[in-house]
Amino acid sequence: MGSGEVDGVLWRGGGTSAGPLTGPEIEAAVAALRAAGAADDATRFVAVDLAEPPKAVVLAGRSAPRHAHAVLRLGTAMAEAEVTWWPG
């Protein structure tokens, strides 16, 4: 099990670059987007999913940073964002 910190938000996750995002990782990604000013209290998060690492990295068995891909609704506008961190 990995752990880490994103903009002051601690998370503990699956520890592999290919496993699904855990609840705490999703919460950390949302917190990081809010802290960066990309989202506010009125923002709706349509989806927060794992952005999978490149296939070559997975097949080689190498560690890769985890990427959370988020789809956000800001009023009538839609936006996409990515949060990246390394599990500890």
C-alpha positions in Angstrom: 0.0 0.0 0.0 1.4 3.4 -1.0 0.9 6.7 0.7 1.6 10.3 -0.2 0.7 14.0 0.2 -0.9 16.3 -2.4 -1.1 20.0 -1.5 -1.2 19.1 2.2 -3.8 16.3 1.7 -2.5 12.9 2.8 -3.6 9.8 1.0 -3.0 6.1 1.3 -3.5 4.2 -1.9 -3.0 1.0 -3.8 0.7 1.5 -4.4 0.8 0.4 -8.1 0.6 2.6 -11.1 -2.0 0.5 -12.7 -4.5 -0.2 -9.9 -7.7 1.8 -9.7 -7.8 5.0 -7.7 -8.8 4.6 -4.1 -11.3 6.8 -2.3 -8.6 8.8 -0.5 -6.7 9.3 -3.8 -9.9 10.7 -5.4 -10.4 13.0 -2.5 -6.7 14.1 -2.7 -7.1 14.8 -6.4 -10.2 16.9 -5.8 -8.5 18.7 -2.9 -5.4 19.4 -5.1 -7.6 20.9 -7.9 -9.4 23.1 -5.4 -6.1 24.2 -3.9 -4.8 25.1 -7.3 -7.8 27.2 -8.1 -9.1 24.9 -10.8 -12.3 24.1 -8.9 -14.4 25.8 -6.3 -17.4 24.9 -4.1 -19.8 25.3 -7.1 -17.7 22.9 -9.3 -19.3 19.5 -10.0 -16.9 16.6 -10.6 -18.4 14.5 -13.3 -15.7 11.8 -13.1 -12.3 11.3 -11.4 -10.6 8.2 -12.8 -7.2 6.7 -13.2 -5.3 7.9 -16.3 -3.5 4.8 -17.1 0.3 4.8 -17.5 1.9 4.1 -20.9 1.6 0.4 -21.9 5.4 0.2 -22.3 5.9 1.2 -18.6 3.4 -1.3 -17.4 4.9 -4.2 -19.5 8.4 -3.3 -18.3 7.1 -3.5 -14.7 8.5 -0.1 -14.0 7.1 2.4 -11.4 5.2 5.3 -12.9 3.5 8.3 -11.4 -0.2 7.9 -10.8 -2.4 10.3 -12.8 -6.0 11.2 -11.8 -8.0 12.4 -14.8 -10.9 14.6 -13.8 -13.9 15.9 -15.8 -15.4 19.0 -14.2 -18.5 21.1 -14.8 -18.0 24.8 -14.1 -21.4 26.3 -14.5 -22.3 25.6 -18.1 -18.7 24.9 -19.1 -16.9 21.6 -19.0 -13.2 21.1 -18.3 -10.7 18.3 -17.9 -7.7 18.2 -15.6 -5.0 15.8 -14.5 -3.4 15.5 -11.1 -0.1 13.5 -10.9 1.7 12.2 -7.8 4.2 9.5 -6.9 3.0 7.0 -4.3 5.4 7.0 -1.3 
